[in-house]
Amino acid sequence: MKEKLKNVPNRPGSYQMKDKHGHIIYVGKAKDLKKRLSSYFTGSHDHKTTKMLQNISDFDYIITDSELEAYILELDLIKKYQPRYNILLTDDKSYPYIEITKERHPKMIVTRRVKKKHRNLFGPYPNVKAARDTIQILNKLYPLRQCQTLPKEPCLYYHLGQCLAPCIHKIEQSSYREIENKIRRFLKGQTKAISDRLNAQMSEASDALEFERASEYKAMLDAIKTTTKQTKQGINLKDERPIDLIAVAAKDTQMVLVIFFIRNGKISAMDKRVLSYHSEKTQAIQTFLGQFYQTYPQPHTLLLDETIEASLLQAMLDINITVPKRGEKRRMMNMAKQNAIEALKSSELSAMKHREKTFDVLDELADLLGMPTPYHIEAFDNSHLFGEYPVSAMVSFKNAKPAKNDYRKYNLKESLKQSGDTDQMKEVLYRRFRRILMDQLKQPDLIILDGGINQLNAAKDIKKAFALTIPLISLVKDAKHKTSHLLDESGTTFEIRKDSELFKFLTRVQDEAHRFAITFHQNKRHKGLFESKLDDIKGIGKARKQTLLKTFKTTQAIKNAKDEDLRSLGLSEILIQRLKEKL
């Protein structure tokens, strides 16, 4: 390591720390690579850095022209490799926004799939209900389309004055732009004009003794007040542009970031992120915020507390970043800081438990099997009904958490043989391994199978055929269909304590694979009850179809049946030929 450090240049770039198996476990960036890397291997370090250094056996680096390029490269590499010791922005949290769609005839929707730059995107809202309640009010006030597809004649909303009826009228885009501007002003809190109009209509209805209509206007006025009311803290900025305010509290390896989303001068939503970090605090915050604003819409202004270094973030985002010193913005910052401190106090125990259930569990599994820590696990389970509607499902766990975007479903060939489960395991692994090699996908660190030694041997044959070295294990269930023990490729049995975190983790993986497979199978079987390959064969009606399926059980068996067996059921030569061609 010291010899390798001699050749590192004094240039900006990104560096990648690797464990003894060559896995990237940490990605960082530096203005001076040589100085930064040398600091890891000289002098003493705090507990969190020392713990990471114990697992580092090698490093690599990529030179860039500037520290900003190194920062952007660092974010890309973190996203690609998901290193163990980096702060990772998971996709398990999103916020509801109101969007005016970009269509010929736009409408308002609640969405969590946001595009970072969208002119007609409003929010975030504290929850979906708040966003939907706001849309409900807006739809009554501003007549945008509410139907999914345009009908051939006007609907009830048109007769209520809540739609322009583009289904029968030609609506100019200028009319939509005017409505969008009114909605934008409303959401900014400029509601005096619409409130005055509703008050006048309420009085007019009341004078005409139309109390039911007056009551509706009163309800709308109350809803507007609720939607645009001041925050409980009484804080209200004069600046109506989108502002994000971020405060941080840190201790040991724990960090809490509190984000206030300030819209139209008021706090519209809040986010708390509890993070574990193993690098310098400044670098950890930069890494998180860089990932965060690559995913979520950027505000007009970013307010940071004085402990956050903002130069690189400002250069990457090209937005206004300031540290509030006084006034309402400082008051908001103090409130966010206090929230972060309180959250940090309560997070220490939960963080320790989280660690036990994630990386500690993976390390324990690695020690048990004598293999590298399996940060990326794929698990397979098959499901069928006496050979019919066979399917397989693959679930993926990264850093001991489900990675649902990587889940896969497989339709399998029907088989009436006793070895059906083994054949199905061979088929699904053949298809998965082939896809990994053909598309040059990153190979998992471990594959978990559901079944016994037969499924494991079948998997070994397929792995050998593809010349892969991915470790395989099988989770065996007992008579009650509960996880019993673990088998490795040599047939060695590993008993695991039922109350251990490792056993709970493996059971969770197995249960998730089973749930995903059985749900897919049930949906396919339900669909299959109403469909058959025999349905559109001329000459085979309902009675003959039932006779064929009752006799042969599956369409695969019918396909392989001898002609004399089919003739014995009353099928003519022409019908047999037609049947065979179809199947």
MONOR-V87343 format. One record per residue. N is the residue number from 0. PHI is phi in whole degrees, -180 to 180 (* if undefined). BURIAL is b if it has 24 or more other C-alpha atoms within 12 Angstrom, else e. Layout:
<<N | PHI | BURIAL> <N | PHI | BURIAL>>
This chain:
<<0 | * | e> <1 | -66 | e> <2 | -64 | e> <3 | -67 | e> <4 | -65 | b> <5 | -62 | e> <6 | -95 | e> <7 | -74 | b> <8 | -80 | b> <9 | -87 | e> <10 | -130 | b> <11 | -71 | b> <12 | 171 | b> <13 | -112 | b> <14 | -120 | b> <15 | -127 | b> <16 | -88 | b> <17 | -124 | b> <18 | -87 | b> <19 | -67 | e> <20 | -97 | e> <21 | 87 | e> <22 | -77 | b> <23 | -76 | b> <24 | -113 | b> <25 | -157 | b> <26 | -123 | b> <27 | -136 | b> <28 | -137 | b> <29 | -152 | b> <30 | -75 | b> <31 | -133 | b> <32 | -60 | b> <33 | -62 | b> <34 | -65 | e> <35 | -68 | b> <36 | -67 | b> <37 | -63 | b> <38 | -65 | e> <39 | -70 | b> <40 | -109 | b> <41 | -133 | e> <42 | 73 | e> <43 | -99 | e> <44 | -137 | e> <45 | -74 | e> <46 | -60 | e> <47 | -67 | e> <48 | -72 | b> <49 | -61 | e> <50 | -63 | e> <51 | -68 | b> <52 | -62 | b> <53 | -62 | e> <54 | -103 | b> <55 | -93 | b> <56 | -118 | e> <57 | -162 | b> <58 | -145 | b> <59 | -139 | b> <60 | -153 | b> <61 | -128 | b> <62 | -81 | b> <63 | -126 | b> <64 | -84 | e> <65 | -152 | b> <66 | -67 | b> <67 | -64 | b> <68 | -63 | b> <69 | -64 | b> <70 | -63 | b> <71 | -66 | b> <72 | -63 | b> <73 | -57 | b> <74 | -63 | b> <75 | -65 | e> <76 | -68 | b> <77 | -63 | b> <78 | -63 | b> <79 | -75 | e> <80 | -100 | b> <81 | 48 | b> <82 | -66 | b> <83 | -61 | b> <84 | -98 | b> <85 | -93 | b> <86 | -73 | b> <87 | -112 | b> <88 | -88 | b> <89 | -80 | b> <90 | -97 | e> <91 | -87 | e> <92 | -132 | e> <93 | -145 | b> <94 | -123 | b> <95 | -80 | b> <96 | -125 | b> <97 | -100 | b> <98 | -123 | b> <99 | -94 | b> <100 | -67 | b> <101 | -89 | e> <102 | -131 | e> <103 | -58 | e> <104 | -123 | b> <105 | -70 | b> <106 | -143 | b> <107 | -100 | b> <108 | -136 | b> <109 | -95 | b> <110 | -139 | b> <111 | -109 | b> <112 | -90 | e> <113 | -100 | b> <114 | -97 | e> <115 | -60 | e> <116 | -122 | e> <117 | -144 | e> <118 | -63 | e> <119 | -109 | b> <120 | -123 | b> <121 | -125 | b> <122 | 140 | b> <123 | -78 | b> <124 | -104 | b> <125 | -64 | b> <126 | -160 | b> <127 | -65 | e> <128 | -60 | e> <129 | -62 | b> <130 | -67 | b> <131 | -69 | b> <132 | -62 | b> <133 | -66 | b> <134 | -62 | b> <135 | -60 | b> <136 | -67 | b> <137 | -61 | b> <138 | -64 | b> <139 | -78 | b> <140 | -95 | b> <141 | -128 | b> <142 | -83 | b> <143 | -87 | b> <144 | -60 | b> <145 | -120 | b> <146 | -83 | b> <147 | -70 | e> <148 | -128 | e> <149 | -67 | e> <150 | -79 | e> <151 | -87 | e> <152 | -145 | e> <153 | -63 | e> <154 | -100 | e> <155 | -62 | e> <156 | -61 | e> <157 | -65 | b> <158 | -70 | e> <159 | -87 | e> <160 | 78 | e> <161 | -110 | b> <162 | -155 | b> <163 | -83 | b> <164 | 57 | b> <165 | -66 | b> <166 | -67 | e> <167 | -125 | e> <168 | -115 | e> <169 | -86 | e> <170 | -107 | e> <171 | -75 | e> <172 | -64 | e> <173 | -63 | e> <174 | -66 | e> <175 | -66 | b> <176 | -61 | e> <177 | -64 | e> <178 | -65 | b> <179 | -61 | b> <180 | -65 | e> <181 | -65 | b> <182 | -63 | b> <183 | -63 | b> <184 | -66 | e> <185 | -62 | b> <186 | -69 | b> <187 | -85 | b> <188 | 97 | b> <189 | -86 | e> <190 | -111 | b> <191 | -61 | e> <192 | -63 | e> <193 | -71 | b> <194 | -68 | b> <195 | -62 | e> <196 | -64 | e> <197 | -67 | b> <198 | -62 | b> <199 | -65 | e> <200 | -66 | b> <201 | -65 | b> <202 | -65 | e> <203 | -62 | e> <204 | -66 | e> <205 | -66 | e> <206 | -63 | e> <207 | -88 | e> <208 | 62 | e> <209 | -95 | e> <210 | -68 | e> <211 | -65 | e> <212 | -67 | e> <213 | -63 | e> <214 | -64 | e> <215 | -65 | e> <216 | -63 | b> <217 | -62 | b> <218 | -63 | e> <219 | -68 | b> <220 | -63 | b> <221 | -63 | e> <222 | -65 | b> <223 | -64 | b> <224 | -62 | e> <225 | -66 | e> <226 | -69 | b> <227 | -108 | b> <228 | -68 | b> <229 | -70 | e> <230 | -69 | e> <231 | -62 | e> <232 | -75 | e> <233 | 78 | e> <234 | -85 | b> <235 | -150 | b> <236 | -81 | b> <237 | -76 | e> <238 | -77 | e> <239 | -93 | b> <240 | -75 | b> <241 | -61 | b> <242 | -131 | b> <243 | -111 | b> <244 | -117 | b> <245 | -128 | b> <246 | -122 | b> <247 | -136 | b> <248 | -134 | b> <249 | -140 | b> <250 | -156 | b> <251 | 54 | e> <252 | -101 | b> <253 | -107 | b> <254 | -143 | b> <255 | -123 | b> <256 | -109 | b> <257 | -110 | b> <258 | -116 | b> <259 | -98 | b> <260 | -93 | b> <261 | -102 | b> <262 | -126 | b> <263 | 59 | b> <264 | 85 | b> <265 | -127 | b> <266 | -76 | b> <267 | -93 | b> <268 | -162 | b> <269 | -137 | b> <270 | -129 | b> <271 | -118 | b> <272 | -120 | b> <273 | -98 | b> <274 | -128 | b> <275 | -102 | b> <276 | -138 | b> <277 | -128 | b> <278 | -116 | b> <279 | -66 | b> <280 | -58 | b> <281 | -59 | b> <282 | -67 | b> <283 | -64 | b> <284 | -66 | b> <285 | -60 | b> <286 | -63 | b> <287 | -64 | b> <288 | -66 | b> <289 | -61 | b> <290 | -66 | b> <291 | -60 | b> <292 | -87 | b> <293 | -81 | e> <294 | -105 | b> <295 | -106 | b> <296 | -59 | b> <297 | -85 | b> <298 | -79 | b> <299 | -73 | b> <300 | -134 | b> <301 | -118 | b> <302 | -102 | b> <303 | -119 | b> <304 | -78 | b> <305 | -66 | e> <306 | -86 | e> <307 | -100 | b> <308 | -79 | b> <309 | -114 | b> <310 | -61 | e> <311 | -67 | b> <312 | -63 | b> <313 | -65 | b> <314 | -66 | e> <315 | -75 | b> <316 | -86 | b> <317 | 57 | e> <318 | -129 | e> <319 | -76 | b> <320 | -122 | b> <321 | -137 | b> <322 | -111 | b> <323 | -67 | e> <324 | -109 | e> <325 | -155 | e> <326 | 78 | e> <327 | -64 | e> <328 | -65 | b> <329 | -68 | b> <330 | -64 | e> <331 | -63 | b> <332 | -63 | b> <333 | -61 | b> <334 | -67 | b> <335 | -65 | b> <336 | -63 | b> <337 | -65 | e> <338 | -61 | b> <339 | -66 | b> <340 | -64 | b> <341 | -65 | e> <342 | -65 | b> <343 | -66 | b> <344 | -61 | e> <345 | -84 | e> <346 | -90 | b> <347 | -61 | b> <348 | -70 | e> <349 | -66 | e> <350 | -67 | b> <351 | -64 | e> <352 | -66 | e> <353 | -62 | e> <354 | -62 | b> <355 | -62 | e> <356 | -87 | b> <357 | -118 | b> <358 | -67 | b> <359 | -64 | b> <360 | -64 | b> <361 | -65 | b> <362 | -65 | b> <363 | -65 | b> <364 | -64 | b> <365 | -63 | e> <366 | -64 | e> <367 | -63 | e> <368 | -93 | b> <369 | 67 | e> <370 | -141 | e> <371 | -63 | b> <372 | -60 | b> <373 | -86 | b> <374 | -71 | b> <375 | -121 | b> <376 | -118 | b> <377 | -118 | b> <378 | -125 | b> <379 | -121 | b> <380 | -147 | b> <381 | -108 | b> <382 | -149 | b> <383 | -161 | b> <384 | -124 | e> <385 | 51 | e> <386 | 90 | b> <387 | -92 | b> <388 | 50 | b> <389 | -73 | b> <390 | -140 | b> <391 | -137 | b> <392 | -136 | b> <393 | -120 | b> <394 | -112 | b> <395 | -124 | b> <396 | -122 | b> <397 | -121 | b> <398 | 55 | b> <399 | 70 | b> <400 | -124 | b> <401 | -61 | b> <402 | -110 | b> <403 | -67 | e> <404 | -67 | e> <405 | -97 | e> <406 | -63 | b> <407 | -139 | b> <408 | -117 | b> <409 | -135 | b> <410 | -84 | b> <411 | -113 | b> <412 | -74 | b> <413 | -75 | b> <414 | -147 | b> <415 | -99 | b> <416 | -76 | e> <417 | -62 | e> <418 | -88 | e> <419 | -54 | b> <420 | -61 | b> <421 | -66 | b> <422 | -62 | b> <423 | -66 | b> <424 | -65 | b> <425 | -63 | b> <426 | -64 | b> <427 | -68 | b> <428 | -71 | b> <429 | -59 | b> <430 | -68 | b> <431 | -69 | b> <432 | -64 | b> <433 | -63 | e> <434 | -65 | e> <435 | -59 | e> <436 | -75 | e> <437 | -65 | e> <438 | -95 | e> <439 | 53 | e> <440 | -78 | e> <441 | -70 | e> <442 | -74 | b> <443 | -67 | b> <444 | -83 | b> <445 | -159 | b> <446 | -117 | b> <447 | -110 | b> <448 | -107 | b> <449 | -105 | b> <450 | 147 | b> <451 | -107 | b> <452 | -66 | b> <453 | -65 | b> <454 | -64 | b> <455 | -65 | b> <456 | -65 | b> <457 | -63 | b> <458 | -66 | b> <459 | -62 | b> <460 | -62 | b> <461 | -68 | b> <462 | -61 | b> <463 | -64 | e> <464 | -63 | e> <465 | -95 | e> <466 | 57 | e> <467 | -99 | b> <468 | -121 | e> <469 | -67 | b> <470 | -63 | b> <471 | -122 | b> <472 | -137 | b> <473 | -128 | b> <474 | -100 | b> <475 | -98 | b> <476 | -100 | e> <477 | -91 | e> <478 | -63 | e> <479 | -92 | e> <480 | 64 | e> <481 | -108 | e> <482 | -57 | b> <483 | -108 | b> <484 | -152 | b> <485 | -119 | b> <486 | -120 | b> <487 | -102 | b> <488 | -67 | b> <489 | -84 | e> <490 | 88 | e> <491 | -71 | e> <492 | -96 | e> <493 | -119 | e> <494 | -88 | e> <495 | -122 | b> <496 | -57 | e> <497 | -66 | e> <498 | -96 | e> <499 | -83 | e> <500 | -66 | b> <501 | -64 | b> <502 | -63 | b> <503 | -64 | b> <504 | -66 | b> <505 | -63 | b> <506 | -64 | b> <507 | -65 | b> <508 | -63 | b> <509 | -64 | b> <510 | -65 | b> <511 | -68 | b> <512 | -64 | b> <513 | -65 | b> <514 | -61 | b> <515 | -66 | b> <516 | -70 | b> <517 | -68 | b> <518 | -65 | e> <519 | -63 | b> <520 | -63 | b> <521 | -63 | e> <522 | -65 | e> <523 | -68 | b> <524 | -66 | b> <525 | -61 | e> <526 | -67 | e> <527 | -69 | e> <528 | -63 | e> <529 | -108 | e> <530 | -133 | e> <531 | -156 | b> <532 | -65 | b> <533 | -85 | b> <534 | -62 | e> <535 | -105 | e> <536 | -92 | e> <537 | -62 | e> <538 | 102 | e> <539 | -112 | b> <540 | -95 | e> <541 | -62 | e> <542 | -66 | e> <543 | -66 | e> <544 | -61 | b> <545 | -63 | e> <546 | -63 | e> <547 | -62 | b> <548 | -70 | b> <549 | -66 | e> <550 | -79 | e> <551 | -104 | e> <552 | 76 | b> <553 | -131 | b> <554 | -67 | b> <555 | -65 | b> <556 | -68 | b> <557 | -64 | b> <558 | -60 | b> <559 | -91 | e> <560 | -69 | b> <561 | -75 | e> <562 | -61 | e> <563 | -65 | e> <564 | -67 | e> <565 | -73 | b> <566 | -65 | e> <567 | -65 | e> <568 | -93 | b> <569 | 94 | e> <570 | -86 | b> <571 | -78 | e> <572 | -62 | e> <573 | -64 | e> <574 | -68 | e> <575 | -63 | b> <576 | -64 | e> <577 | -63 | e> <578 | -65 | b> <579 | -65 | b> <580 | -65 | e> <581 | -67 | e> <582 | -85 | e>>
